[in-house]
Amino acid sequence: MLQGTGSDVGKTVLVAGLCRLARRRGLRVRPFKPQNMSNNAAVAEVPLNDGTGGGGEIGRAQWLQALACGVPSTVDMNPVLLKPQSETGSQIIVHGKVWGTAKGRDYQKLKPQLLDAVLTSFNRLGGGGGGGGDGGGGDGGDVGEDGEDGFDLVIVEGAGSAAEINLRAGDIANMGFATAADVPVVLVADIDRGGVIASLVGTHAILPEADRNMVRGYLINKFRGDISLFDEGLEQITRFTDWPSLGVIPYLPEVARLPAEDSVALEKAIETTSAAEGVVVAVPVLSRIANFDDLDPLKQTPDLRLVFVRPGDDWPREARLVVLPGSKSTIADLNQFKVLGWDVELLNHVARGGHVLGICGGYQILGHVVRDPDAIEGTQTEAQGLGLLDVETVLVPEKTVLNSSAIDVETNRPLSGYEIHMGRTTGPDTKRPMIRINGRDDGAVSDNGHVRGSYLHGLFSDDAWRNAYLAGIGVADSGLNYRQNVEVALDSLADHLEKIIDPALWDIPR
């Protein structure tokens, strides 16, 4: 199990790289993250046994790690997923399905109830250890694509910091899981942010003895420059902790080509644009932005400049396209959009001949109204939309969670993606659907074709569709193969790790 001394130390990427490396060594390997907190969700590729045909929700990171393993993703790879809906509360997904909602303090009390669900998934993956029944419910145990049950190696990713001793009681994400399942731990520390010696030594100092004894060594991540300059630092860490160094990993540019996992990664993406010049595509960033990895292919597209617009930023009036991404709380984000004056900016953008594409929650706010009669998102049950599409949306309790095949209505071009939403959208503009998903009409297109919306995530990951759509706003076909780029990045990451990681990492005993 890889645990971090803090958030965003690179655990997700290292697990993906180690999964790819283990696969290349001939091992049957699976990723596992007991608890994830992210609004970047994926639909597991192995369907649930619930009659819906859907695969259930997991963190996008575990989808990437399954890709690194060369296996279909399942809900057992991430049994508990928290999706923040407000500053204090989250939707709780257990074994791929909505289990409930809770505020932070209340969730701390619920965690012990979820340990059985976590251990059940871990055991179904072949991790062994721990007990566990089927607490939390859910369907779809994980067996190998060749029908075999159990695997050679399960690589576990922790969440946040291993040293959050204030949250240790009932913990299911870090040391609580490691001790319950008897899984050895490797700590990951990020030297790029500074204070790496203190973070490791401090973690050693405050961990209870039983937790401290789970740690078999540490990895230093994101080192820039001559690694030998840190030899004395490694000696000092080991002197204070008795933990051996298992490797110093340099800052790897390949990481930028992998899908981003959470809001920390988004903040880094916002700080830069994808290119100094090119056709400008603007993305307003709201509080509950979800599935923003939809934008990753645009960041890698030459001749395109992706600009994230934050509250307080000047609106890029030279933008030819505005993309409104998904939202975990559509009404709250719609309200913020209008408070910031972005509704006026978007209307002016359209009046100048600009294009708009709304995805999922972004599609919903383009209509006349969003209704929430069952108070799914909060106490406000209705909000006026932006009125750029002649549609309206009603939020419903039943969540659509599907991997989907689709056809672009205009070009009859096939594409694929996934749906995660709780809304039904109707109205005159849906008579001009943007795409057909699994044979049914989806989305809407304005009279002049400049404003479009759809529930399908992953549109831009489809190279042919992306190139055709961007050609309409003047971006030349770049020849980018996005999925191949991700595969190449995973292979390159594994190449680096094979040279750097101490072979002792593979010999750590259970």
HELIX and SHEET records of a PDB file:
HELIX    1   1 LYS A   11  ARG A   24  1                                  14    
HELIX    2   2 ARG A   60  CYS A   69  1                                  10    
HELIX    3   3 VAL A   75  MET A   77  5                                   3    
HELIX    4   4 GLY A  104  LEU A  125  1                                  22    
HELIX    5   5 ILE A  165  LEU A  167  5                                   3    
HELIX    6   6 MET A  175  ALA A  181  1                                   7    
HELIX    7   7 ILE A  191  ARG A  193  5                                   3    
HELIX    8   8 VAL A  196  ILE A  206  1                                  11    
HELIX    9   9 GLU A  209  ARG A  212  1                                   4    
HELIX   10  10 ILE A  227  PHE A  230  5                                   4    
HELIX   11  11 ASP A  231  THR A  241  1                                  11    
HELIX   12  12 PRO A  253  ARG A  257  5                                   5    
HELIX   13  13 SER A  263  ILE A  270  1                                   8    
HELIX   14  14 PHE A  292  LEU A  295  5                                   4    
HELIX   15  15 ASP A  296  LYS A  299  1                                   4    
HELIX   16  16 THR A  330  VAL A  339  1                                  10    
HELIX   17  17 TRP A  342  ALA A  351  1                                  10    
HELIX   18  18 GLY A  361  ILE A  365  1                                   5    
HELIX   19  19 PRO A  428  LYS A  431  5                                   4    
HELIX   20  20 LEU A  459  SER A  461  5                                   3    
HELIX   21  21 ASP A  463  ALA A  471  1                                   9    
HELIX   22  22 TYR A  482  ILE A  500  1                                  19    
HELIX   23  23 PRO A  503  ASP A  507  5                                   5    
SHEET    1   A 4 LEU A   2  GLY A   4  0                                        
SHEET    2   A 4 VAL A 185  ASP A 190  1                                        
SHEET    3   A 4 VAL A 215  PHE A 223  1                                        
SHEET    4   A 4 SER A 245  PRO A 250  1                                        
SHEET    1   B 2 VAL A  29  PHE A  32  0                                        
SHEET    2   B 2 LEU A 153  VAL A 156  1                                        
SHEET    1   C 4 GLN A  35  MET A  37  0                                        
SHEET    2   C 4 VAL A  80  PRO A  84  1                                        
SHEET    3   C 4 GLY A  89  VAL A  94 -1                                        
SHEET    4   C 4 LYS A  97  LYS A 103 -1                                        
SHEET    1   D 2 ALA A  41  VAL A  43  0                                        
SHEET    2   D 2 GLU A  57  GLY A  59 -1                                        
SHEET    1   E 6 LEU A 304  VAL A 309  0                                        
SHEET    2   E 6 VAL A 279  PRO A 284  1                                        
SHEET    3   E 6 LEU A 321  LEU A 324  1                                        
SHEET    4   E 6 HIS A 355  ILE A 359  1                                        
SHEET    5   E 6 VAL A 451  SER A 454  1                                        
SHEET    6   E 6 ALA A 444  VAL A 445 -1                                        
SHEET    1   F 2 ILE A 289  ALA A 290  0                                        
SHEET    2   F 2 GLY A 326  SER A 327 -1                                        
SHEET    1   G 4 GLU A 382  GLN A 384  0                                        
SHEET    2   G 4 VAL A 369  ARG A 371 -1                                        
SHEET    3   G 4 GLU A 392  ASP A 408  1                                        
SHEET    4   G 4 PRO A 414  THR A 426 -1                                        
SHEET    1   H 5 GLU A 382  GLN A 384  0                                        
SHEET    2   H 5 VAL A 369  ARG A 371 -1                                        
SHEET    3   H 5 GLU A 392  ASP A 408  1                                        
SHEET    4   H 5 ILE A 435  ILE A 437 -1                                        
SHEET    5   H 5 ARG A 440  ASP A 442 -1                                        
END                                                                             
